[in-house]
């Protein structure tokens, strides 16, 4: 699917909340955190450390979003805080477009590494496979991080040689 990527705007928040709810992957408190991070990015723009973008389909509908930002205690490492795609648009390249946009942005800022964290729960298998398909490697796993039986899996991609 052909999408355009643009900075997230206040008017996009309701669509993003719906996307997060309809994936059935996030608890209400996690969705609240995503909206809080979006609010920070809207208030502080790039200075907030959170850079938020949406994928828009040809009908001008939000079909995905991502939030990325520099890790403030590193030189050249960026965190992919959120990436989510409308349930009906998953598997159609929207996530890949958002991730490629983020990688291009990070490269333009002289970034060298993107870190993405996710869960080990079975519902996140597609997410883990997505990162692998985009050239991300599993760098670490922390047992029982989110909850007992729910490990943190950290993926990373080096954008240029260290």
Secondary structure per residue as TSV (DSSP state, phi and psi in degrees):
chain	resnum	aa	ss	phi	psi
A	1	X	-	360.0	135.6
A	2	X	-	-85.1	122.3
A	3	X	-	-127.5	160.4
A	4	X	E	-112.0	150.5
A	5	X	E	-112.8	133.7
A	6	X	E	-144.5	162.3
A	7	X	E	-60.1	142.1
A	8	X	-	-65.3	142.4
A	9	X	-	-120.9	160.4
A	10	X	G	-50.8	-40.8
A	11	X	G	-65.3	-12.8
A	12	X	G	-86.4	-12.8
A	13	X	H	-60.7	-41.6
A	14	X	H	-63.4	-42.0
A	15	X	H	-63.5	-38.6
A	16	X	H	-67.7	-42.3
A	17	X	H	-58.3	-42.7
A	18	X	H	-64.1	-43.6
A	19	X	H	-56.9	-47.5
A	20	X	H	-64.5	-40.6
A	21	X	H	-66.2	-42.7
A	22	X	H	-76.7	-12.4
A	23	X	H	-73.8	-21.6
A	24	X	T	59.2	28.2
A	25	X	-	-108.4	-16.2
A	26	X	S	-118.5	138.9
A	27	X	-	-73.0	161.9
A	28	X	H	-57.4	-39.9
A	29	X	H	-67.2	-32.3
A	30	X	H	-69.2	-39.0
A	31	X	H	-64.8	-40.3
A	32	X	H	-60.6	-38.9
A	33	X	H	-63.6	-44.0
A	34	X	H	-59.4	-44.5
A	35	X	H	-66.4	-37.2
A	36	X	H	-63.1	-42.5
A	37	X	H	-65.0	-40.3
A	38	X	H	-60.1	-44.8
A	39	X	H	-58.7	-43.0
A	40	X	H	-61.6	-41.1
A	41	X	H	-67.2	-35.1
A	42	X	H	-71.1	-37.5
A	43	X	H	-72.6	-42.3
A	44	X	H	-108.1	-1.1
A	45	X	G	48.3	-136.2
A	46	X	G	-65.1	-31.1
A	47	X	G	-65.1	-21.2
A	48	X	G	-68.5	-21.3
A	49	X	T	89.4	-4.0
A	50	X	-	-118.2	119.8
A	51	X	E	-111.8	114.5
A	52	X	E	-109.4	135.7
A	53	X	E	-136.1	151.6
A	54	X	E	-122.3	151.0
A	55	X	E	-99.2	129.1
A	56	X	E	-115.8	131.2
A	57	X	-	-82.7	174.4
A	58	X	T	-59.5	-20.9
A	59	X	T	-87.8	10.3
A	60	X	S	66.0	32.6
A	61	X	-	-105.6	137.8
A	62	X	E	-69.7	123.1
A	63	X	E	-120.5	1.9
A	64	X	E	-179.4	165.2
A	65	X	E	-153.4	160.0
A	66	X	E	-145.2	152.5
A	67	X	E	-132.0	125.7
A	68	X	E	-135.9	157.2
A	69	X	E	-170.0	161.8
A	70	X	E	-69.9	140.6
A	71	X	-	-77.9	117.7
A	72	X	T	-68.7	-13.7
A	73	X	T	-106.3	20.8
A	74	X	S	-129.7	170.8
A	75	X	S	-115.7	105.0
A	76	X	S	90.4	5.6
A	77	X	E	-101.6	134.5
A	78	X	E	-121.5	145.7
A	79	X	E	-105.2	131.4
A	80	X	E	-90.1	102.0
A	81	X	E	-77.6	-42.1
A	82	X	E	-146.6	143.8
A	83	X	E	-152.0	127.4
A	84	X	E	-150.1	147.3
A	85	X	E	-129.1	140.6
A	86	X	-	-48.1	133.4
A	87	X	G	-50.2	-41.8
A	88	X	G	-72.6	-12.6
A	89	X	G	-109.2	-0.6
A	90	X	T	-66.1	142.0
A	91	X	T	83.1	6.4
A	92	X	T	-111.0	12.1
A	93	X	T	94.8	-1.0
A	94	X	H	-65.6	-47.0
A	95	X	H	-60.3	-42.1
A	96	X	H	-60.8	-43.4
A	97	X	H	-61.7	-44.1
A	98	X	H	-62.2	-42.7
A	99	X	H	-68.3	-40.5
A	100	X	H	-63.6	-38.7
A	101	X	H	-62.2	-45.1
A	102	X	H	-62.2	-42.9
A	103	X	H	-63.2	-40.8
A	104	X	H	-64.8	-41.2
A	105	X	H	-61.3	-47.1
A	106	X	H	-64.2	-43.3
A	107	X	H	-59.9	-41.3
A	108	X	H	-64.0	-22.7
A	109	X	T	-95.2	11.5
A	110	X	T	68.2	24.8
A	111	X	-	-73.6	156.1
A	112	X	-	-124.6	-18.8
A	113	X	E	-146.0	134.9
A	114	X	E	-114.7	131.6
A	115	X	E	-110.6	134.9
A	116	X	E	-130.9	128.3
A	117	X	E	-106.7	142.8
A	118	X	E	-151.1	178.4
A	119	X	E	-97.1	156.8
A	120	X	-	-88.4	-5.5
A	121	X	S	-59.4	148.1
A	122	X	G	-55.0	-32.9
A	123	X	G	-62.3	-19.7
A	124	X	G	-95.6	8.9
A	125	X	H	-58.7	-44.8
A	126	X	H	-60.3	-38.3
A	127	X	H	-63.8	-47.1
A	128	X	H	-62.5	-41.9
A	129	X	H	-64.9	-37.4
A	130	X	H	-57.8	-49.2
A	131	X	H	-60.6	-43.6
A	132	X	H	-61.2	-42.2
A	133	X	H	-64.9	-24.9
A	134	X	T	-92.8	9.4
A	135	X	T	91.3	14.4
A	136	X	-	-88.7	145.2
A	137	X	E	-110.1	148.1
A	138	X	E	-76.1	117.2
A	139	X	E	-97.4	-30.6
A	140	X	E	-162.1	159.9
A	141	X	E	-141.8	129.5
A	142	X	E	-114.8	115.8
A	143	X	E	-65.9	139.0
A	144	X	E	56.3	33.5
A	145	X	E	-70.3	-54.9
A	146	X	E	-77.5	-35.7
A	147	X	E	-170.0	169.4
A	148	X	T	-60.1	125.4
A	149	X	T	83.5	4.2
A	150	X	E	-125.9	92.9
A	151	X	E	-80.3	154.5
A	152	X	E	-89.0	129.1
A	153	X	E	-117.5	125.4
A	154	X	E	-106.7	121.8
A	155	X	E	-106.1	153.5
A	156	X	E	-148.8	155.5
A	157	X	E	-139.3	124.3
A	158	X	E	-85.2	123.6
A	159	X	S	-87.2	-19.9
A	160	X	S	-152.9	159.4
A	161	X	-	-61.0	139.0
A	162	X	-	-81.8	360.0
